[in-house]
């Protein structure tokens, strides 16, 4: 029954878009997010800090943990169980247990436009992930990632460039420089 309803909904583009917008607005309201664009989709249950800034057409998959001071550029995709963590406790006060040492100033974490972060990746607080970059599933990002690079591993390191030519990179930069546009979303395989 539910599968049939989903099929009917997706076959009518206008109805599907209206349903998706309503669902997006409900999730944004539910989490109390004031700086999240209405086109951002938060899938399933996640922990999302109320100060999250998310631009157009972001996708936050289920089970994500997004700490404070995180900014997501347009077209950012976060796979399931992605976590933005770290920098939450002081550990440098001799003679004081960590639990009583307080918290340092939390550094901002910036994920620029069109970044894809794979399943279970951990992004440490204070890093910047450059536009068009890809973070592999399970990676632990401890330092800044330059634009259009694919990174993976623990700690994450460069695997390769996203595009093979400078022309492709420039064409992609031109697209990202334009106002955000809705496209056709990739279908879930599960």
N, C-alpha and C positions, 0 to 999 in steps of 0.2 A: 504494500500500500504506500509506504513512505517512498520507496524507490520510484514508483509510478508517479507520485506527486512531484518528486524532484525532476523526473524526465519531462513532465508537462511544463513545469516552471522554466526549465532551461530551454525548452523549444520555443518559448515566447520571450524574445530578447527584451522587450519593454517591461514585461511582468517580472522577469528575472532581475533586471537592473533595479527596479523599484524595490523588490524584496531584499536584494543585497544592500541597497542604501539604507533601508529600514533596519536591517540587522547590524550594519556598521554603526549607525547612530545609537542603537541600543547598547552595544558593547562599549562604545566611547562613554556613554552616560553611566553605564554600570561601573566602570572603573574610575569615574570622576575625572576624566582627562579633558583639560581645557585647551591644550596646545597640540591637539591631534586633529589632522585634517579629516573631514567627513568621509573621504574615500579610503581611509586606512581600514584594513580588515584585521580584527583580532580573532583568531580561530580558537575556539575552545577555551579552557581554563588556563590562565597564565597569571603570574605576579607582575604587575606593571606599576612602576612608581608614578605617582600623580603628576610629577613634573616632566614626564616624557614629552618631547617635541617630535612629532612625526609629520612629515610632509605628504604630498599627494601619492596615492596608490601604494602605500606601504602594506606589507603583509607580514603579520606576526602569527606564526603557527602555534599550535597548542603546546602548553608546558613550558613556555619561555619564562625566564626570570630577568626582568629588566630593572636594574637598580636606578638610583637617582642620577640626575644630570646627564641623561642620554639623549642625543639628537639623531634622528633618522632622516636622511634626505629622501627625495622622491624616488619611487620605484624600488625601494629597499625590500628584500625578501629575507625573512628569518625562518629557518627551518625549525622543526620541533625541538624543544628542550635547549634552545640557545640561551646562554646566561651571560649577563653583563655584571661582573662582580669585582671585588677587590678594593683595597684602600679603605676598609670600613673600621679598622681598629688600630690604635697606637700600640706598638710593641717595644718602643725604645725608652721607656721610663723605668730605670733601674729601681728595684725595691717595690714596684707596684705591679700586681697581677694584670695581665692583659685585659681581663674582663672589667677592671676598674680604671683603666688608663685613659678612657675617653676615645673620641674619634677625631681624626685629622680633617682638615678641609678636603672635601671630596672633589677630585678632579673631573672635569667634564669629559665625556666620551662622545666622539663624533663619527657617525657612519655616513659618508657622503652618498650622493645619488647613485642608483643602479648597482648597489652592492648585494651580493647573494652570500648569506652565511648559512652553511650546512648544518645538518643535524648534530646536536650536542656540542657545538663549538662553545668555547668559553672565551669571552672578551674581557680582558682586565681593564679596570677603570683608568681613564686618562689617555687611552690610545685614540688615534685617528685612522680610520680605514678609508683610503682614497677612493674616489669615484670609479665605478666600474670594476672594482676588485671582487674577487671571489675567495671566501674562506672555506676550506674543505671541512667536511664532517669530522667532528672530534678534535679539531685543532684547538690549541690554547694560544691566543694572541696576547703577547706581552709587550709588543712594541708597534709603532706605526707601520701601516702597510701602504706603499705607494699606489697611485692609481693604476688600474688595469693589470694588476698582477694577481696570480693564483697562488695562495699560501696554504700550507697545511703542516701538520705534525705538532709535536710537543717538545719544546716551544715551537710555534709556527715559524716557518721559513719559506722563502720563495721557491715555488715549484717551476713556474714558467710565466710568460706573458699571456694575457688574455687574447690579444690580437696579434697576428703575424706580421702586419705591416702598419706603418705610420699612417697611411691613408685610411685604413679601417678605424684606427683610433681617432683620427680627426673627424671622420664622418659620425662616429658615435658621440664625440664631444659636441658637434653641431646639434644633434638630436637632443642631447641632454640640456643644451642651452636654451631650447625652446620651452614654451609653456607646456606643462604636463598634459598629456592626452590619454584618454581611456583606450585600451586595446582589448584584445580577446585573451582572457586568462587561460593559463594552462589547466587542464583537467587533472583532478587527483586520480591516482591509480589505485587507491585503496578504498 
